[in-house]
Amino acid sequence: MDPRKCSNQGTNDEAETGLAQYCLDQASVCFFRHDAEGRFLHVNQKACESLGYSLTELIDMSVYDINPTVTSENWPNLWQRMCDARSITFEAIHRRKDGTTFPVEITANLIEHNNHRFAISFVQDITERKRVEEKLRLTQFSFDRASIGIFRSGMDARILNANEQACKSLGYSCEELARMTIFDIDPTVSQEVWNDLWQKTCEKVTINFETTHRRKDGTTFPVDITANLLEFEGSKYSISFVRDITEKKENEKQKAIMEAHLHQAQRMEAIGTLAGGIAHDFNNILSAIYGYTQLAQLRCAGGSKLREFIDQIGLASDRAKDLVQQILAFSRQGKSEKMPIDIGSVAKDAIKLIRATIPTTIEIRQTIKPKLGAVFADETQIHQIIMNLCTNAYHAMQKKGGLLEVDIVPVAINTQDSSNYPDMDPGKYLKLIVSDTGDGMDQDTLARIFEPYFTTKRSGEGTGMGLSTVHGIVKDHGGCIKAYSEPGVGTTFQIFLPLVETVPQGSTPEEGPLASGEECILLVDDEKLLIEIGKELLEALGYHVETRTSPIDAIEAFRVNPEKYQLVISDMTMPKMTGLKMAQRIKTIRPEIPIIICTGFSTTISTDTLAQSGINEVLMKPVTLHELSSTVRNVLDETRRMTVSPNREDADHAAAER
């Protein structure tokens, strides 16, 4: 061999070796060469920088020094594994000079040279990759465990992925959903609708809408979907977040019903307040008509044509008074106050009001005998029951007309009747029957009529609380309600209320001779017309009357000479001071003075209020002459008895001591 060729070959080998060493030192990955015992034979610059050691320090070290997971016990197995596979890739942990650790990926290859085995390892710091993988795992975990359904779908509506909640809500496995399309789970989406949704998603990136999903068992439920456009590696996807809104929809429905009920209740309250105010004002006008009619009757001889005319005015005034009383009953607010009442009288009053408000195409028949007995009940609520049932009957016959019948009959429920009336105790009852010849109801509707908010009327015509309220009132009174209906025939309601062994309160007393007197009365009313009428009527009964149109003037007159008056009669509603306030002020001057309050309408006069103000009686306007005469006489006589009794007891006590 030519010596020069050998020399050149050696030079080339050295150059190649140097170039290889240079490349390894400049490599962006760590390079290690170690022997079978794990001692480092060569490392590159990147390895030194990665671990924080100098080249001299690192060459004197072994695998054990930089990998805390490798020990003399497990190294032989690791070496044998590499020898068997010749090349392995695995993850490990490296420890820097400062003691910190970081994850690495190692690709180790077995090299055999000159009968020696050693390994060369390329080591990559995978801290960033691990961080990304951790985020991906967290993202996947969040995706799977999210409380709402999440779907990834393509532009062809295929479901590419779905989380656990989506599977749970629909009843499918993840694998099943991955073989399905949006059309399979949303019965409202057609190809045309999907194309429109996809177009909107692409244009707006995020869209929100409500739709319906269908479960595996065929049932459906409302959902709210927020769809987001996702572009990845040139492909577009829709990421949809799906929330079951069944509860929300139910709450919205209940809220709408409650708002409608509240609106209706507010309307009724406003109507009641307005009706009460109108009744109050109308009562003042009616009081003048009524008063002058009675004055004219007192001064006009009986049997004359003029007296006949005046009597007719009186009868018309009576009808107007009854109508106003019904308006007041309708507008009355407050807690239930039960007492023995004659529901026949209440029913007749309600029928008068109904007759005035419904067309003559509906005939009203009533069979209500007098003296049927007393029911322990709240008069206003019984009135409400009858008005509700009659109003429903009117609505059922509104288009074609018909017959409305109201009957009250006494019945006895025996122990043998328990099968027909399981909710009622044996005993005597009054049965209120309200029937119509309207459209009637089928059995399904009839079974639900007492449910709150159930109504067959159109929106705005009812709240579905009428019959529910009636049912509640009847139950509160210890009664029972039954309904019978047939389509095309009509409907009948029967209400059973237990009779009580007592005389009904509120019965109209029979008119007798007018009671008179000679006492002095202070009459107070801000209406001059009513003052004049009241003075004339009281003087016609023989009383001496002084009048005042201001409560302040009345208090001053009473203060000047409190012993002059035996009775004070005052209007309730007056400017600057109510009749109750005036009564309290007068009572501070002379506590035993009796006081009568006249009112057209007031929800504030309760039994407690009367007791606190020292009011003896309340007269509702317009006041008849008989009511006025009897009430005034009774109050004066009762006051005299209360005054004489203590004086007599004192005299008897003094005599006993003597």
C-alpha positions, 0 to 999 in steps of 0.5 A: 500500500502506498504510504501516502494513501495510508496517510491520506486515509488516516487524515480523512478518518480523523476529519470525519471523526472530528466532524462527527464530534462537532455535529454531536456537540452542536446537536439540539438534543442531549447525547450520551454514550455509556458502557454496560456499567452505565458509566458515561464515555462521551456526552455532548455540549447540549447534555452539559447545558441541560444538566448544568454540569461541565464536560469534565464533571459529567464524564466522571459520572454515570446514569445513576447520578442523573436519573433518580429512578435508576439504581444498581438493582434495576440497571441490569434489567434495563441493560438486558432489555436494551441488548435484547431489543437493540433499540428502545424508546422510553420516558424517564426523569433527569436530575440537574446539578441544582437538584431539580428534575425534569421529564425526558424521552430517551431513545437508546441504541446498542452499539457493538465495536471491537467486541465491546458493547456500549449504548448511545442515547439521544435525550429530549427534554419533554417538559413542554410536551408534558405540560401540553399533554397535561392540559389535554388530559385536563381538557378531556377530563373536563369534556367528559365530566362536564355537567352539560352535554358537549358534541363535536360534529362536522359540516355533514351533521355527523356526530364525531364525539360526545361527552359522558353527559351527552350520552347520559341525557340521550341514553346512548353510549359514546360509540352509538352516538359516534355512528349517528347524525344530528338528524337522529337526535333532533326531530326538528332539524331537517337538512334545510334547517341544518344547512341554515344553522351551519351557515349561521355558525360559519358567519357568526362563529357562535350562535345560540338557539333552543330546540328539542332532543329525542332520547333513545327511548323516544321521549323528547326534552327541550334543550338550549344549544350554544354552537361554536365554530372550530377550525383545525388543520383546514377542517371546520367543526361545530362544538355544541354545548347542550343544556337540558332546560326542562326545569327552566321551561316548567318554571317559565310556564309556572311563572307565566301562570302565576303572573297571569294570576297575579295580574288578574288578582291585581285587576280584581283588586283594582276593580274592587277598589274602584267599585267600592269608591263608586259605591261610596260616592253613589251612596251619598247621592242615593242617600239624598234621594232616599232621604228626601223621598222619606221626608216627602212620604212623611208630609204627603197624605196616603192614597194620593196620586202624588204619594203613589209617585213618591212610593215608586221613587222609594221602591226604585231607591230600595233596588238601587240600595240593594245593587250598591250593597252587592257592589260593596260585597264584591269589593270587600277585602279582608279576612274571613269572618264566619257567623251563622248566616242565611245563605238564601238571602246571600244567594238572592242578592248575588242573583240580583247582581248577576241578573243586572250583568248578563244578557236576557238571552239567559233565563234565571230561575231560583227556588229558594224558600225562606227560613231554610236555616243557618249556615256557619259561614263567611257571607262574602265567601258564600257570595263569591261561590255563587258569583263564580258558579253563575259566571261560569254558567253564563260563559257556558251559555254566552253564545246560544243562551239558555237556562240558569237555575239556582236552588237551595234545599235542605237535605239529610245525609245518613250513614247509609249515604256514606258511599255516595258522600265519603267526604261528609259526616252524617247530619243536616245540610243545605244543598246549593244547586247551580245548573246551566244548559250550556256546552257541558264538559267531557269526563276528562275535563270534569276530572280536572276542573278543581285543579289550580290554574286549569282552565278551558277558556282562551288566554286572557279570559280566565286564570283557572283559579275560580273553581279552585277557589270555590273548592277551597272555600267549600272545604274550609266551611266543612262542606262538599262540592260535586259536579256533573256534566255532559257535553251538549246537555249542561253542567250542575254543581252541588254544594253541601254546607252543614246546618247549625242550630241557631238563628241566622244573623243579618236578617232584615227585621220587620218594620214596626212603629217609628221610635222617637225621642226628645234628646239632643243630637250632634249631627256631623257630615261634610255634605250639606245636603245630607246634613239637611236631610238628616236634621229633618228626619231626626227632627221628624222623630222628635229629636233636637238636632245641631249640625256641623259640616266640619269635624273640627267645628264639631269637636269645638262645639262639643268641648264648649258644652259637652253635657248638652248632647246625648248622642253624636252621629257622624259621617265616616269619610270627611276632609281633614279628619275621619269620623273615627278620629273625631270620635276618639277626640270627643271621647277624651272630653266625655267618655260615656257619650254614645256615637253612631258612625254612618258610612257608604263604604269602608274596609277599615271598620272592624270590630277591634277598630270600633271598640278602640274608638268607642263607636256604639253602632255603624249605619250603612248608607243610605239609611232608611227612616226605620233603621235610623229611628230604631238604631238611635233609640236603641243606642240612647236607651242602652247608654241610659241603662249603662249609666243608671246601673253603676249609680244604682249599684253605688246607692245600694252599696252606700245603703248597705254600709249605713 
